[in-house]
Amino acid sequence: MARNRADPPFDRELEDLPQALRWRQWMRRIEAVLFASSTPVGREALARVVGRQGNVDLLVEDLRAELADHPVEVVAVAGGWMMRTRPDYAGAIRAAADVGMQQLDLSEFDIAVLAAIAYHQPITRSGLGEIFGRDISRDLIGRLRDRDLIAPGPRSPRPGAPYTFVTTDAFLSAFDLQSLRDLPDRDLIEDAGLAAGGRGTPDPA
């Protein structure tokens, strides 16, 4: 029986190419990785496809410049980069593309609870109930977890050591945030009725 040949080693350096072509090939590799990934790709991961003389940050900036007149762009999200369609094309995409599975499909109150978790994390379900003055259902927490927007955090020091909840990188990605430091000012969120107190966000239950 013939033995399967091992794949040739991945050539990061591309030393056989002239410098200008090498740089462009590294850009193309980064573009391919970002295009194929559904989550942000960090600097360390992108460095695996470029040589030692390649600077990931500069390569990404050059790729951004090259895509300036394209309907897609490279955005910094959650400590890495993603490729996204530009907001100007949102209407065209909704009109013709099947993007139903990409939508969060959350109620206004779900978003309010998600905002409270983002600003008060780590926080327990009972802690959320204290903020909103009502019980926060396990179903609501389950919806946020099913969409990978929140995850279990450290155990609370309260009696019974209940689980807390924290936001995820998917949360940052969904709202185009580089980090939690990029969250809007809390006063603006409260004025919109999407945080503490939940003004304007009646519980659908």
N, C-alpha and C positions, 0 to 999 in steps of 0.2 A: 504494500500500500504506500502510495506516495505521501511524503510528509508535507504538511502545509508550510509554506515559506513564511517566515516571520516578516512582519511589516518592517520596511526600512526605518531607521531611526529618524525622528522628526528633526529637520534642519532649521534650527532657530536662527543661526547666524547668517546664512545665505552669502557666504564669503565669495562665491563665484560670480555674484552680480556686482555691477558698478554701484557706487554708493547711492546715487539718486534712485536707481531702480530698486535697490534693497529697501530704502526707506519707504518707497511707494508700496512695495509688496507687504511690508509690515503694516502699513495703513490698511491695506485690503484685508489682511488677516484679522485685524481688530474689527473692521467693519463686519466681516463674516461672523465673528463671535458674537458681537452685539446684536446682529440681525437674528441669529439663531436662538439667542437666550431670551426667556420670558421673564427673567429676574435681573436686577442690576449685577454687573460684572465688575469686580474690584480690580485695583491696580495690580495686585499680586497675581491674579489669574491671567490678566492680559499680558503680563510680563513673560508668561510661559510661551508665547507665540512670537516674541521678538528677540533679537539678539542683544548681546551685552551693550552694544553701542546705541541701541534704541531707547529713547526716553518715552515712556508710555504717555505721560501728560502732554508732551509736545506732539506726539503722534495723534492723540485724540483731538488736540486743537487744530491740527492740519486737516483731520477728517471733518471736523465741524465746519471749517472754512470751505472745504470742497463741497459740502452738502448744503451750503448757504442758499442756493436757489432750487433745492429739491424739496419735495413734500414731506420728507422725513428729516429728523434732526437727532443729534446726540445730546442727551441731557444728563446732568449729574443727579443721581438719586441714591439715597441710603448708602453713602460711602463708595459708590461705584458709578457706572454709566449704563444707560439704556438707550436704545433707539426707539423713537416715538414719531408718530405722524404729527405734523404741525397743527395747532388749533384752527388755523384758517381752513383746513380741509375736513373739520369735524362734520359739517353738514353733508358733504359729499359721501363721507364714509357711512354715516347713518342711513343715507338714502339708498346705498347700493351694497354695502358689505354686511355680512352676517357677523355682528359683534355682540350678540345677545349674551353669550357666556362671559364676555369680558366686563359686563356691567355689574356693579356691586348689588343692585336691586335691594336696597335697604330703605326702610321707612325714615321719616324725619326724626322720629324718636330714637331709632337705632343709631342714627348718625350722632344724635345728642349724647347718647350713652358712650359711643365710641370716642367722642370729643372729651367727655369727662374722664375716661380711662387714660387718654393721651396726656391730659394735664395733671392728673392726680396719681398716676401709676408709681409704684404698684398699689393696687386698690382691690378690696374684696367686693363681692356682690352686695353684701350688706352695707359696705361703705358707699357704694353707688346708690343704694336705696336711701341712705341718709341724705345724699346730695339732692336727690329728686323728690324726696318725701313720699316714696311709694316703692313697692317691691319691684325689683328688676328680675324678670323671669329667667329661668334657666334656658328657655327656648331662645330668648333674645341673645344671651351670651353664646348659645350654640350657633346662632346665625353668624355672629362675628367670628367665632372660631372656625366655622366651616369655610369661611372666605379667607382664612389665614390672616385676619387683621389683628387678632389678639392671640395671646398664648398664656399659659399658666406662668405666674411669677413665683417669687419666694413665698413660703408660708408666712401668714400673718402672726405676730406675737399675741394676738387676741386668744381668748379661751377657745380651745378646740383647734387652734392653728389652721384656720381656713385658708384655702388657696387665694392668692391674689392674681390679678390679671395685668398684663403689660401689652403694649403694642409691639408689632413685628416689623421687620424690614418690608414685608408686603404692604403694610399700612403706609410706610413712607413712600413706597413706590406708587401706590394707588393715588396718593395726594401730591405727588411730585415734590417731596421733601427730601433734602439732602440728609438732615438729621432732625431730632426733636427740637433743636434750637431754632429751627425754621418755622415752627408752629406760629400761627398768627397770635397777636397780642390777646391775652385772655379776655380783656374787657370788650374787645370787638366781638369775640365769640359769644360772650354773655349777652351783649346787646342784641345779637341776632337770635338769641334764644336757644343756643346750641351748647350750653355748658351748665355750670352750677345753677340749680334751681329749675332749669328746663323751661324757662319762660317761652311760651309760644309753641311748646312741643307736647301736646296732650298725649297721654299713653293710649295707644290704639286699643288696648285691652279694656 
